């Protein structure tokens, strides 16, 4: 069996009862948007082909996706490391099927996070010149956000504990503050931010609205942004690989 609807349903119910999932994946991105986007007087000012509220909205959607992807995949990795794999061996579900079911669950919650933030944006004045920019930003968010699934997998396999999901979520918040996600950075802080894992991801998410333009002035190079994403995706894949090797040694 390559996918389990039953496990997917159970996983969804379990995560809806998980306060970390509700707080970091659903509630926090919406709250941050309302605070930094809709709640500010400059929300209606233009940024590229959208307004500031739209700019903040897509940023918080990206943050929620990164948080959801990393926390849920780290939890899955921890479960396997704690012996859940032996339980799976007694069912028709393969290891690949288990991983796929968990990944679909992570994508679902990430999509829910994006939808929640975007609905809040629609209700509070987020605007873009063309409707396709909404869909483009959402698609980039969910597609590129998969790289943080690798990060969560690496964290879960490396630490192999129930705290791995919380650690993954908290570290994403840390990356966000230093990655030009919440507050527009400038000067030395902006130069440092360009080397952090959230910077390239969020810059791509904002691209349909800004075409790379920065709030502090100037513009990003699409090639440098793509390089940032490629390098960090590779490092996250390496972390996951090292976590797999460490997990096998513990067995």
DRENPA-3360 file (N, C-alpha, C; in nm, 2 decimals, always signed):
BEGIN
1 = XXXXXXXX = +0.09/-0.12/+0.00/+0.00/+0.00/+0.00/+0.09/+0.12/+0.00 ~ +0.06/+0.22/-0.09/+0.15/+0.34/-0.10/+0.09/+0.46/-0.04 ~ -0.04/+0.46/+0.00/-0.10/+0.57/+0.07/-0.22/+0.52/+0.15 ~ -0.23/+0.57/+0.27/-0.33/+0.52/+0.36/-0.43/+0.64/+0.40 ~ -0.55/+0.64/+0.34/-0.65/+0.74/+0.37/-0.69/+0.74/+0.52 ~ -0.68/+0.62/+0.58/-0.72/+0.61/+0.72/-0.61/+0.68/+0.81 ~ -0.48/+0.65/+0.78/-0.38/+0.71/+0.85/-0.38/+0.86/+0.83 ~ -0.41/+0.91/+0.71/-0.42/+1.05/+0.68/-0.53/+1.12/+0.76;
9 = XXXXXXXX = -0.64/+1.05/+0.77/-0.75/+1.10/+0.85/-0.72/+1.11/+1.00 ~ -0.66/+1.00/+1.05/-0.62/+1.00/+1.19/-0.51/+1.11/+1.22 ~ -0.42/+1.12/+1.13/-0.31/+1.22/+1.14/-0.37/+1.36/+1.14 ~ -0.47/+1.39/+1.06/-0.53/+1.52/+1.05/-0.61/+1.55/+1.18 ~ -0.68/+1.45/+1.24/-0.75/+1.47/+1.36/-0.65/+1.50/+1.48 ~ -0.54/+1.42/+1.48/-0.45/+1.43/+1.58/-0.38/+1.57/+1.58 ~ -0.35/+1.62/+1.46/-0.28/+1.75/+1.46/-0.37/+1.86/+1.49 ~ -0.50/+1.84/+1.46/-0.60/+1.95/+1.50/-0.61/+1.95/+1.65;
17 = XXXXXXXX = -0.58/+1.85/+1.72/-0.58/+1.84/+1.87/-0.45/+1.88/+1.93 ~ -0.35/+1.90/+1.84/-0.21/+1.94/+1.89/-0.20/+2.09/+1.90 ~ -0.18/+2.14/+2.02/-0.17/+2.29/+2.04/-0.05/+2.35/+1.97 ~ +0.06/+2.28/+1.95/+0.17/+2.33/+1.87/+0.13/+2.35/+1.73 ~ +0.06/+2.26/+1.67/+0.02/+2.27/+1.53/-0.07/+2.39/+1.51 ~ -0.17/+2.40/+1.60/-0.27/+2.51/+1.59/-0.20/+2.64/+1.61 ~ -0.11/+2.65/+1.71/-0.05/+2.78/+1.74/+0.05/+2.82/+1.64 ~ +0.14/+2.74/+1.60/+0.25/+2.78/+1.51/+0.21/+2.77/+1.36;
25 = XXXXXXXX = +0.13/+2.68/+1.32/+0.10/+2.66/+1.18/-0.02/+2.74/+1.14 ~ -0.12/+2.75/+1.22/-0.25/+2.82/+1.18/-0.26/+2.96/+1.25 ~ -0.26/+2.97/+1.38/-0.29/+3.09/+1.45/-0.18/+3.19/+1.44 ~ -0.05/+3.15/+1.45/+0.06/+3.25/+1.46/+0.07/+3.33/+1.32 ~ +0.07/+3.26/+1.21/+0.09/+3.33/+1.08/-0.03/+3.44/+1.06 ~ -0.15/+3.40/+1.09/-0.26/+3.50/+1.08/-0.24/+3.61/+1.18 ~ -0.20/+3.58/+1.30/-0.18/+3.69/+1.40/-0.07/+3.78/+1.36 ~ +0.04/+3.73/+1.30/+0.15/+3.81/+1.26/+0.11/+3.90/+1.14;
33 = XXXXXXXX = +0.03/+3.84/+1.05/-0.02/+3.92/+0.94/-0.11/+4.04/+0.99 ~ -0.20/+4.01/+1.08/-0.28/+4.11/+1.13/-0.20/+4.22/+1.21 ~ -0.09/+4.18/+1.27/-0.01/+4.27/+1.34/+0.08/+4.36/+1.25 ~ +0.15/+4.29/+1.16/+0.24/+4.37/+1.07/+0.18/+4.41/+0.94 ~ +0.07/+4.36/+0.90/+0.01/+4.39/+0.77/-0.11/+4.48/+0.78 ~ -0.22/+4.41/+0.82/-0.35/+4.48/+0.83/-0.35/+4.58/+0.94 ~ -0.27/+4.56/+1.05/-0.28/+4.65/+1.16/-0.19/+4.78/+1.15 ~ -0.12/+4.79/+1.04/-0.04/+4.91/+1.02/-0.10/+5.01/+0.93;
41 = XXXXXXXX = -0.07/+5.14/+0.96/-0.13/+5.25/+0.87/-0.08/+5.25/+0.73 ~ +0.05/+5.19/+0.71/+0.10/+5.19/+0.58/+0.06/+5.07/+0.50 ~ -0.03/+4.99/+0.54/-0.07/+4.87/+0.47/-0.12/+4.89/+0.33 ~ -0.18/+5.01/+0.31/-0.24/+5.04/+0.17/-0.13/+5.09/+0.08 ~ -0.01/+5.12/+0.12/+0.09/+5.18/+0.04/+0.14/+5.07/-0.06 ~ +0.18/+5.12/-0.18/+0.22/+5.03/-0.29/+0.36/+4.97/-0.27 ~ +0.37/+4.84/-0.30/+0.50/+4.77/-0.31/+0.50/+4.69/-0.44 ~ +0.57/+4.74/-0.54/+0.57/+4.67/-0.67/+0.43/+4.68/-0.73;
49 = XXXXXXXX = +0.37/+4.56/-0.75/+0.24/+4.55/-0.81/+0.13/+4.52/-0.71 ~ +0.16/+4.54/-0.59/+0.06/+4.51/-0.48/+0.08/+4.61/-0.37 ~ +0.00/+4.59/-0.26/+0.02/+4.68/-0.15/+0.10/+4.61/-0.03 ~ +0.13/+4.69/+0.07/+0.21/+4.63/+0.18/+0.14/+4.52/+0.25 ~ +0.01/+4.53/+0.26/-0.07/+4.42/+0.33/-0.05/+4.29/+0.25 ~ -0.06/+4.30/+0.12/-0.04/+4.18/+0.03/+0.10/+4.12/+0.05 ~ +0.20/+4.21/+0.06/+0.34/+4.18/+0.08/+0.36/+4.10/+0.21 ~ +0.30/+4.15/+0.32/+0.31/+4.09/+0.45/+0.23/+3.96/+0.45;
57 = XXXXXXXX = +0.11/+3.96/+0.38/+0.03/+3.84/+0.38/+0.10/+3.72/+0.32 ~ +0.16/+3.74/+0.20/+0.23/+3.62/+0.14/+0.35/+3.58/+0.22 ~ +0.42/+3.68/+0.29/+0.53/+3.65/+0.38/+0.49/+3.56/+0.49 ~ +0.37/+3.59/+0.55/+0.32/+3.51/+0.66/+0.27/+3.37/+0.62 ~ +0.22/+3.37/+0.49/+0.18/+3.24/+0.44/+0.30/+3.15/+0.42 ~ +0.41/+3.21/+0.38/+0.54/+3.13/+0.36/+0.59/+3.09/+0.50 ~ +0.58/+3.17/+0.60/+0.62/+3.14/+0.73/+0.54/+3.02/+0.79 ~ +0.41/+3.02/+0.77/+0.32/+2.92/+0.82/+0.35/+2.79/+0.74;
65 = XXXXXXXX = +0.38/+2.79/+0.61/+0.42/+2.67/+0.54/+0.55/+2.61/+0.59 ~ +0.65/+2.69/+0.61/+0.78/+2.64/+0.66/+0.76/+2.58/+0.79 ~ +0.68/+2.64/+0.88/+0.66/+2.59/+1.01/+0.58/+2.46/+1.00 ~ +0.48/+2.45/+0.92/+0.40/+2.33/+0.91/+0.48/+2.21/+0.85 ~ +0.55/+2.24/+0.75/+0.63/+2.14/+0.68/+0.74/+2.08/+0.78 ~ +0.81/+2.17/+0.85/+0.92/+2.12/+0.93/+0.87/+2.05/+1.06 ~ +0.76/+2.10/+1.12/+0.72/+2.04/+1.24/+0.65/+1.91/+1.22 ~ +0.57/+1.89/+1.12/+0.50/+1.77/+1.09/+0.60/+1.66/+1.04;
73 = XXXXXXXX = +0.69/+1.69/+0.96/+0.79/+1.59/+0.91/+0.89/+1.55/+1.02 ~ +0.92/+1.65/+1.11/+1.01/+1.61/+1.22/+0.94/+1.52/+1.31 ~ +0.81/+1.53/+1.33/+0.73/+1.44/+1.42/+0.72/+1.30/+1.36 ~ +0.71/+1.30/+1.23/+0.70/+1.17/+1.16/+0.84/+1.09/+1.17 ~ +0.95/+1.17/+1.16/+1.08/+1.11/+1.17/+1.10/+1.05/+1.31 ~ +1.06/+1.13/+1.41/+1.07/+1.09/+1.55/+0.99/+0.96/+1.58 ~ +0.87/+0.95/+1.52/+0.79/+0.83/+1.54/+0.86/+0.71/+1.48 ~ +0.92/+0.72/+1.37/+0.99/+0.60/+1.31/+1.11/+0.57/+1.40;
81 = XXXXXXXX = +1.18/+0.67/+1.44/+1.29/+0.64/+1.53/+1.26/+0.58/+1.66 ~ +1.14/+0.60/+1.71/+1.10/+0.54/+1.84/+1.03/+0.41/+1.83 ~ +1.03/+0.35/+1.71/+0.98/+0.21/+1.69/+0.86/+0.20/+1.61 ~ +0.80/+0.31/+1.57/+0.68/+0.30/+1.49/+0.70/+0.22/+1.36 ~ +0.82/+0.22/+1.31/+0.85/+0.14/+1.19/+0.82/-0.01/+1.21 ~ +0.85/-0.06/+1.33/+0.82/-0.20/+1.35/+0.67/-0.23/+1.35 ~ +0.59/-0.13/+1.40/+0.45/-0.15/+1.39/+0.40/-0.15/+1.25 ~ +0.46/-0.06/+1.17/+0.42/-0.05/+1.03/+0.45/-0.18/+0.95;
89 = XXXXXXXX = +0.55/-0.26/+1.00/+0.59/-0.38/+0.93/+0.48/-0.49/+0.94 ~ +0.39/-0.46/+1.04/+0.28/-0.56/+1.06/+0.15/-0.52/+0.98 ~ +0.16/-0.41/+0.90/+0.04/-0.36/+0.83/+0.08/-0.37/+0.68 ~ -0.02/-0.35/+0.59/+0.01/-0.35/+0.45/+0.08/-0.22/+0.40 ~ +0.08/-0.12/+0.49/+0.14/+0.01/+0.45/+0.29/+0.00/+0.45 ~ +0.35/+0.03/+0.34/+0.50/+0.03/+0.32/+0.56/+0.16/+0.39 ~ +0.69/+0.15/+0.41/+0.76/+0.27/+0.46/+0.74/+0.39/+0.37 ~ +0.75/+0.37/+0.24/+0.73/+0.48/+0.14/+0.59/+0.53/+0.15;
97 = XXXXXXXX = +0.49/+0.44/+0.17/+0.35/+0.48/+0.19/+0.33/+0.56/+0.31 ~ +0.40/+0.53/+0.42/+0.39/+0.60/+0.54/+0.44/+0.74/+0.52 ~ +0.56/+0.75/+0.46/+0.63/+0.88/+0.43/+0.54/+0.97/+0.34 ~ +0.48/+0.90/+0.24/+0.39/+0.98/+0.15/+0.27/+1.03/+0.22 ~ +0.21/+0.95/+0.31/+0.09/+0.99/+0.38/+0.12/+1.11/+0.47 ~ +0.24/+1.10/+0.54/+0.28/+1.21/+0.63/+0.31/+1.33/+0.55 ~ +0.37/+1.32/+0.43/+0.40/+1.44/+0.35/+0.28/+1.50/+0.30 ~ +0.18/+1.42/+0.26/+0.05/+1.48/+0.21/-0.02/+1.55/+0.33;
105 = XXXXXXXX = -0.01/+1.50/+0.45/-0.06/+1.56/+0.57/+0.00/+1.70/+0.59 ~ +0.14/+1.70/+0.58/+0.21/+1.82/+0.60/+0.17/+1.93/+0.50 ~ +0.16/+1.88/+0.37/+0.12/+1.98/+0.26/-0.02/+2.03/+0.29 ~ -0.11/+1.94/+0.34/-0.25/+1.98/+0.37/-0.25/+2.09/+0.47 ~ -0.18/+2.07/+0.58/-0.18/+2.17/+0.69/-0.11/+2.30/+0.64 ~ -0.01/+2.29/+0.56/+0.06/+2.41/+0.50/-0.04/+2.48/+0.41 ~ -0.11/+2.41/+0.33/-0.21/+2.47/+0.25/-0.32/+2.54/+0.33 ~ -0.36/+2.48/+0.44/-0.46/+2.54/+0.53/-0.40/+2.67/+0.59;
113 = XXXXXXXX = -0.28/+2.67/+0.63/-0.21/+2.79/+0.68/-0.21/+2.90/+0.58 ~ -0.18/+2.87/+0.45/-0.18/+2.97/+0.35/-0.32/+3.02/+0.32 ~ -0.42/+2.93/+0.32/-0.56/+2.97/+0.30/-0.61/+3.06/+0.41 ~ -0.57/+3.03/+0.54/-0.62/+3.11/+0.65/-0.56/+3.25/+0.64 ~ -0.43/+3.26/+0.61/-0.37/+3.39/+0.60/-0.42/+3.47/+0.48 ~ -0.45/+3.40/+0.36/-0.50/+3.47/+0.25/-0.64/+3.52/+0.27 ~ -0.72/+3.44/+0.34/-0.86/+3.48/+0.37/-0.85/+3.61/+0.45 ~ -0.77/+3.60/+0.55/-0.75/+3.72/+0.64/-0.71/+3.84/+0.56;
121 = XXXXXXXX = -0.62/+3.82/+0.46/-0.58/+3.93/+0.37/-0.69/+3.98/+0.29 ~ -0.77/+3.90/+0.23/-0.88/+3.94/+0.15/-0.98/+4.03/+0.23 ~ -1.00/+3.99/+0.36/-1.09/+4.06/+0.44/-1.04/+4.19/+0.50 ~ -0.91/+4.21/+0.49/-0.85/+4.33/+0.55/-0.77/+4.42/+0.45 ~ -0.80/+4.41/+0.32/-0.74/+4.51/+0.23/-0.62/+4.47/+0.16 ~ -0.57/+4.34/+0.16/-0.46/+4.30/+0.08/-0.50/+4.30/-0.07 ~ -0.41/+4.37/-0.15/-0.45/+4.38/-0.29/-0.33/+4.36/-0.38 ~ -0.35/+4.31/-0.50/-0.25/+4.30/-0.60/-0.32/+4.34/-0.73;
129 = XXXXXXXX = -0.23/+4.38/-0.83/-0.29/+4.44/-0.95/-0.36/+4.33/-1.03 ~ -0.32/+4.20/-1.02/-0.38/+4.09/-1.10/-0.41/+3.98/-1.01 ~ -0.52/+3.91/-1.04/-0.56/+3.79/-0.96/-0.46/+3.68/-0.96 ~ -0.39/+3.66/-1.08/-0.30/+3.55/-1.09/-0.18/+3.56/-0.99 ~ -0.16/+3.68/-0.94/-0.04/+3.70/-0.85/-0.07/+3.63/-0.71 ~ -0.20/+3.62/-0.68/-0.24/+3.55/-0.55/-0.21/+3.40/-0.57 ~ -0.25/+3.35/-0.68/-0.24/+3.20/-0.71/-0.09/+3.17/-0.73 ~ -0.01/+3.26/-0.79/+0.13/+3.23/-0.82/+0.20/+3.23/-0.68;
137 = XXXXXXXX = +0.17/+3.33/-0.60/+0.24/+3.33/-0.47/+0.21/+3.21/-0.38 ~ +0.08/+3.16/-0.39/+0.04/+3.04/-0.31/+0.11/+2.92/-0.37 ~ +0.12/+2.91/-0.50/+0.18/+2.79/-0.56/+0.33/+2.78/-0.53 ~ +0.40/+2.90/-0.54/+0.54/+2.90/-0.50/+0.56/+2.87/-0.36 ~ +0.47/+2.92/-0.27/+0.49/+2.89/-0.13/+0.48/+2.74/-0.10 ~ +0.39/+2.67/-0.16/+0.37/+2.52/-0.13/+0.48/+2.44/-0.20 ~ +0.52/+2.48/-0.32/+0.62/+2.40/-0.39/+0.76/+2.42/-0.33 ~ +0.81/+2.54/-0.31/+0.94/+2.56/-0.25/+0.94/+2.53/-0.10;
145 = XXXXXXXX = +0.83/+2.54/-0.04/+0.82/+2.51/+0.10/+0.85/+2.36/+0.14 ~ +0.85/+2.28/+0.04/+0.88/+2.14/+0.06/+1.02/+2.12/+0.11 ~ +1.11/+2.22/+0.08/+1.25/+2.21/+0.13/+1.26/+2.20/+0.28 ~ +1.16/+2.27/+0.35/+1.16/+2.27/+0.49/+1.10/+2.14/+0.55 ~ +1.04/+2.06/+0.46/+1.01/+1.92/+0.50/+1.14/+1.84/+0.52 ~ +1.24/+1.86/+0.43/+1.37/+1.80/+0.45/+1.43/+1.84/+0.58 ~ +1.42/+1.97/+0.61/+1.48/+2.02/+0.73/+1.41/+1.95/+0.86 ~ +1.28/+1.95/+0.86/+1.21/+1.88/+0.97/+1.25/+1.74/+0.98;
153 = XXXXXXXX = +1.26/+1.67/+0.86/+1.30/+1.53/+0.87/+1.44/+1.51/+0.93 ~ +1.53/+1.60/+0.89/+1.67/+1.59/+0.95/+1.67/+1.62/+1.10 ~ +1.59/+1.72/+1.14/+1.58/+1.75/+1.29/+1.52/+1.63/+1.36 ~ +1.41/+1.57/+1.31/+1.35/+1.46/+1.38/+1.43/+1.34/+1.39 ~ +1.51/+1.31/+1.28/+1.59/+1.19/+1.28/+1.72/+1.21/+1.37 ~ +1.76/+1.33/+1.38/+1.88/+1.36/+1.46/+1.85/+1.37/+1.61 ~ +1.74/+1.43/+1.65/+1.71/+1.44/+1.79/+1.62/+1.33/+1.84 ~ +1.54/+1.27/+1.75/+1.47/+1.15/+1.79/+1.39/+1.17/+1.92;
161 = XXXXXXXX = +1.31/+1.27/+1.93/+1.23/+1.29/+2.05/+1.11/+1.37/+2.02 ~ +1.02/+1.37/+2.12/+0.89/+1.44/+2.10/+0.91/+1.59/+2.09 ~ +1.03/+1.64/+2.14/+1.05/+1.78/+2.13/+1.11/+1.83/+2.00 ~ +1.13/+1.73/+1.90/+1.18/+1.77/+1.77/+1.09/+1.86/+1.70 ~ +0.96/+1.83/+1.70/+0.86/+1.92/+1.63/+0.87/+2.06/+1.68 ~ +0.87/+2.07/+1.82/+0.87/+2.21/+1.88/+1.01/+2.28/+1.84 ~ +1.12/+2.20/+1.84/+1.25/+2.26/+1.80/+1.25/+2.31/+1.66 ~ +1.19/+2.23/+1.57/+1.18/+2.27/+1.43/+1.10/+2.40/+1.41;
169 = XXXXXXXX = +0.99/+2.41/+1.48/+0.90/+2.52/+1.47/+0.97/+2.65/+1.53 ~ +1.03/+2.63/+1.64/+1.10/+2.75/+1.70/+1.21/+2.80/+1.62 ~ +1.29/+2.70/+1.56/+1.40/+2.74/+1.48/+1.36/+2.81/+1.35 ~ +1.24/+2.77/+1.30/+1.19/+2.84/+1.18/+1.15/+2.99/+1.22 ~ +1.10/+3.01/+1.33/+1.07/+3.14/+1.38/+1.20/+3.23/+1.39 ~ +1.30/+3.16/+1.44/+1.43/+3.23/+1.45/+1.48/+3.27/+1.31 ~ +1.48/+3.17/+1.22/+1.52/+3.20/+1.08/+1.44/+3.31/+1.02 ~ +1.31/+3.32/+1.06/+1.22/+3.42/+1.00/+1.26/+3.56/+1.04;
177 = XXXXXXXX = +1.30/+3.58/+1.17/+1.33/+3.71/+1.22/+1.47/+3.75/+1.16 ~ +1.56/+3.66/+1.13/+1.68/+3.70/+1.07/+1.69/+3.69/+0.92 ~ +1.57/+3.65/+0.86/+1.57/+3.63/+0.72/+1.48/+3.73/+0.64 ~ +1.45/+3.84/+0.70/+1.38/+3.95/+0.64/+1.23/+3.91/+0.61 ~ +1.18/+3.83/+0.70/+1.04/+3.78/+0.68/+0.94/+3.87/+0.75 ~ +0.97/+3.90/+0.88/+0.87/+3.98/+0.96/+0.88/+4.13/+0.95 ~ +1.00/+4.18/+0.96/+1.03/+4.32/+0.95/+1.13/+4.35/+0.84 ~ +1.10/+4.44/+0.75/+1.20/+4.47/+0.65/+1.34/+4.51/+0.71;
185 = XXXXXXXX = +1.44/+4.44/+0.67/+1.57/+4.48/+0.72/+1.65/+4.56/+0.62 ~ +1.75/+4.63/+0.67/+1.84/+4.71/+0.58/+1.98/+4.71/+0.63 ~ +2.07/+4.76/+0.55/+2.21/+4.77/+0.59/+2.27/+4.63/+0.61 ~ +2.35/+4.63/+0.72/+2.43/+4.50/+0.75/+2.33/+4.39/+0.78 ~ +2.22/+4.41/+0.85/+2.13/+4.31/+0.88/+2.07/+4.25/+0.75 ~ +2.04/+4.33/+0.65/+1.99/+4.28/+0.53/+2.10/+4.19/+0.46 ~ +2.22/+4.24/+0.46/+2.33/+4.16/+0.40/+2.35/+4.02/+0.46 ~ +2.33/+4.02/+0.60/+2.34/+3.89/+0.67/+2.22/+3.80/+0.63;
193 = XXXXXXXX = +2.10/+3.87/+0.63/+1.98/+3.79/+0.60/+1.99/+3.71/+0.47 ~ +2.06/+3.77/+0.37/+2.06/+3.70/+0.24/+2.13/+3.57/+0.24 ~ +2.19/+3.53/+0.35/+2.26/+3.40/+0.37/+2.18/+3.31/+0.45 ~ +2.06/+3.35/+0.50/+1.98/+3.26/+0.59/+1.88/+3.18/+0.50 ~ +1.83/+3.07/+0.56/+1.75/+2.98/+0.48/+1.61/+3.03/+0.44 ~ +1.55/+3.12/+0.52/+1.42/+3.17/+0.49/+1.42/+3.29/+0.38 ~ +1.54/+3.35/+0.36/+1.55/+3.47/+0.28/+1.51/+3.43/+0.13 ~ +1.57/+3.34/+0.07/+1.55/+3.30/-0.06/+1.41/+3.25/-0.09;
201 = XXXXXXXX = +1.36/+3.17/+0.01/+1.22/+3.12/+0.00/+1.12/+3.23/+0.00 ~ +1.13/+3.32/+0.09/+1.03/+3.43/+0.10/+1.04/+3.53/-0.01 ~ +1.17/+3.55/-0.06/+1.19/+3.64/-0.17/+1.12/+3.59/-0.30 ~ +1.12/+3.46/-0.32/+1.05/+3.40/-0.43/+0.90/+3.41/-0.42 ~ +0.85/+3.39/-0.29/+0.71/+3.40/-0.27/+0.66/+3.54/-0.30 ~ +0.74/+3.64/-0.27/+0.70/+3.78/-0.29/+0.72/+3.82/-0.43 ~ +0.79/+3.74/-0.51/+0.83/+3.78/-0.65/+0.71/+3.82/-0.74 ~ +0.60/+3.75/-0.73/+0.49/+3.79/-0.82/+0.44/+3.93/-0.79;
209 = XXXXXXXX = +0.46/+3.98/-0.67/+0.41/+4.11/-0.63/+0.52/+4.21/-0.65 ~ +0.65/+4.18/-0.62/+0.75/+4.28/-0.61/+0.85/+4.28/-0.73 ~ +0.86/+4.16/-0.80/+0.96/+4.15/-0.91/+1.10/+4.16/-0.85 ~ +1.12/+4.13/-0.72/+1.25/+4.14/-0.66/+1.28/+4.27/-0.58 ~ +1.19/+4.37/-0.59/+1.21/+4.50/-0.53/+1.21/+4.48/-0.38 ~ +1.30/+4.55/-0.31/+1.31/+4.55/-0.16/+1.24/+4.67/-0.10 ~ +1.18/+4.66/+0.01/+1.12/+4.77/+0.08/+1.23/+4.87/+0.12 ~ +1.35/+4.82/+0.16/+1.45/+4.91/+0.20/+1.52/+4.98/+0.08;
217 = XXXXXXXX = +1.48/+4.95/-0.04/+1.55/+5.00/-0.16/+1.63/+4.90/-0.23 ~ +1.65/+4.92/-0.36/+1.72/+4.82/-0.44/+1.63/+4.70/-0.48 ~ +1.70/+4.60/-0.52/+1.63/+4.48/-0.57/+1.71/+4.35/-0.56 ~ +1.65/+4.24/-0.54/+1.72/+4.11/-0.54/+1.75/+4.07/-0.68 ~ +1.85/+3.99/-0.69/+1.88/+3.92/-0.82/+1.81/+3.78/-0.81 ~ +1.74/+3.75/-0.92/+1.67/+3.62/-0.92/+1.76/+3.50/-0.91 ~ +1.88/+3.52/-0.97/+1.98/+3.41/-0.97/+2.04/+3.39/-0.83 ~ +2.06/+3.50/-0.76/+2.11/+3.48/-0.62/+2.00/+3.43/-0.53;
225 = XXXXXXXX = +1.88/+3.46/-0.55/+1.77/+3.41/-0.47/+1.76/+3.26/-0.49 ~ +1.76/+3.22/-0.62/+1.75/+3.08/-0.66/+1.87/+3.00/-0.60 ~ +1.99/+3.06/-0.60/+2.11/+3.00/-0.54/+2.09/+2.98/-0.40 ~ +2.04/+3.08/-0.33/+2.01/+3.06/-0.18/+1.92/+2.94/-0.16 ~ +1.81/+2.93/-0.23/+1.72/+2.82/-0.22/+1.79/+2.69/-0.25 ~ +1.86/+2.68/-0.36/+1.93/+2.55/-0.40/+2.03/+2.51/-0.29 ~ +2.11/+2.60/-0.24/+2.21/+2.57/-0.14/+2.15/+2.52/-0.01 ~ +2.05/+2.59/+0.04/+1.98/+2.55/+0.16/+1.90/+2.42/+0.15;
233 = XXXXXXXX = +1.84/+2.40/+0.03/+1.77/+2.27/+0.01/+1.87/+2.16/+0.01 ~ +1.99/+2.18/-0.05/+2.10/+2.08/-0.05/+2.14/+2.05/+0.09 ~ +2.16/+2.15/+0.17/+2.21/+2.14/+0.31/+2.10/+2.06/+0.39 ~ +1.97/+2.09/+0.37/+1.87/+2.02/+0.44/+1.86/+1.88/+0.40 ~ +1.88/+1.85/+0.27/+1.88/+1.71/+0.23/+2.00/+1.64/+0.29 ~ +2.12/+1.70/+0.30/+2.23/+1.64/+0.37/+2.20/+1.62/+0.52 ~ +2.14/+1.71/+0.58/+2.10/+1.69/+0.72/+2.01/+1.57/+0.74 ~ +1.91/+1.56/+0.65/+1.82/+1.44/+0.65/+1.89/+1.31/+0.63;
241 = XXXXXXXX = +1.99/+1.32/+0.54/+2.07/+1.20/+0.51/+2.15/+1.16/+0.63 ~ +2.21/+1.26/+0.70/+2.29/+1.23/+0.82/+2.20/+1.18/+0.93 ~ +2.08/+1.23/+0.94/+1.99/+1.18/+1.04/+1.95/+1.04/+1.01 ~ +1.93/+1.00/+0.89/+1.89/+0.86/+0.85/+2.01/+0.77/+0.90 ~ +2.13/+0.81/+0.87/+2.25/+0.73/+0.90/+2.26/+0.71/+1.05 ~ +2.24/+0.82/+1.13/+2.24/+0.82/+1.27/+2.14/+0.73/+1.33 ~ +2.02/+0.74/+1.27/+1.90/+0.66/+1.32/+1.93/+0.51/+1.30 ~ +2.00/+0.47/+1.19/+2.03/+0.34/+1.16/+2.14/+0.29/+1.26;
249 = XXX = +2.23/+0.37/+1.30/+2.33/+0.33/+1.39/+2.27/+0.30/+1.53 ~ +2.17/+0.38/+1.57/+2.11/+0.36/+1.70/+2.04/+0.23/+1.71 ~ +1.99/+0.18/+1.59/+1.92/+0.05/+1.59/+2.02/-0.07/+1.60;
% end
